[in-house]
Amino acid sequence: MPVTRIVIVGATVALALSLPFYGKTWNLLMHHVGAVVFMGNLIVSAAWMSLARRSRSVETLRLGARGVVLTDAIFTSPGALLLLLNGGILGTPFFQSGARWLFLSIALFLVSGILWLAVLVPVQKRLALLLERVPVGGAVPAECDALLKRWFRVGGIAALLPLATLVLMVVKPNF
Ligand code: HEM
């Protein structure tokens, strides 16, 4: 199935699971499911890509690059939507009481999303495209190393921001 279709199906499922008919416990459950799927995929993608990078094998890197694009569509995007939609519903009483920790959390999460869309997605696409062009047994192109370095640096920041959000969500500091 093409990646765009997977994103549309994932977004539709996430939307259907977030309709405000099922009560607070459901929204909290879906918010947790979103956190697990979203954070889990960020961490596991970094671990697999780190192994692929060390292998210096074009075939392994090619599989890794394809896998990142695919698992972002299957897990990261619907996970982020579940977090946003159910978090938005759960947030109503907190917004009314002006809980600043929640606004800070949303800001951190949005910055992470912007980094992902503006830097990581284009880097991932370029990496996958470059690797597709290398013949079997060929050497890893120099541009791939530069792209991977950028992906790990920016990806590290983009993963730390929602981790900080997670801490704020659990601690719910008094500001
Ligand atoms: C737009 C972004 C988000 C919004 C508006 C939001 C909103 C909320 C709200 C209002 C609660 C408290 C629910 C309650 O106790 O009634 C909550 C809890 C929680 N959120 Fe978020 N959230 C967002 C993003 C995230 C992210 C990125 C993560 C983790 C990756 C996360 C993980 C959690 C967890 C684990 C809880 C449960 C905390 C607990 O009950 O101790 N949230 N969220």
Residues whose N, C-alpha, C, O or C-beta is under 5 A from the ligand:
A	BS01	HEM	A35 M39 L83 L84 G87 G88 L90 G91 F94 I106 F109 P162 T165 L166 M169 V170
